[in-house]
Amino acid sequence: MNKKILRSIKKVVELFLLLLVVVFVESSSNKKDNKILNDNYNKAIDLSIMALKLKEDIANDLYSAKDTFTGDLTGYSADCPLCNGHLACLPNYYVLDGTDTYQDMSYGNVRIVASSKNLACGTIIRFNSAHISNEPVLAIVLDRGVLGNDIDLLTPSEEYALRYVGRSVITYDVLRSGW
């Protein structure tokens, strides 16, 4: 009978050890799964932070495009038949004297354009037009009177507008949306 009791005790101990091993293995595999989940979560956070940082860098860069549009580029002058020499966005800014630029605090001396209300007053755009300049042209929206995505460049005279600007399709970048 002593042998029977010893065998029973031995079986109980083996069963207990087996149970202990199973619990230990299971708990260590759960920690590993948790670690993997945490690693993935941390990677997701890192990617989100990187995306926010990139967005912030772009927003802080004066010359990075915030948006891009395509439309017709035409020219107009302040002495056109329906013009009075005052701009829709800055009524006190008189341009009948041939002024076609504006001194912006951030972008310096920029050309003046008219746009539709799709672009807010004070929006800075950049476009290329070989008729006007070999360099990209920076302009500010200070006037209204065109439709859609079209841009109307203020020129010193109607003759200049017809000769050097004409009508062409351009793609332009928005560098700043309004003031």
ABEGO torsion letter per residue (X at the ends): XAAAAAAAAAAAAAAAAAAAAAAAAAAAAAAAAAAAAAAAAAAAAAAAAAAAAAAAAAAABAABBABBBBBBBBBBBAABAABAGBBAABAABBAAAGBABBBBAAAEBBBBBBBBAABBBGBBBBBBBAAABABBBBBBBABBGBBEABBBBBBABAAAAAAAAEBBBBBBBBABBEX
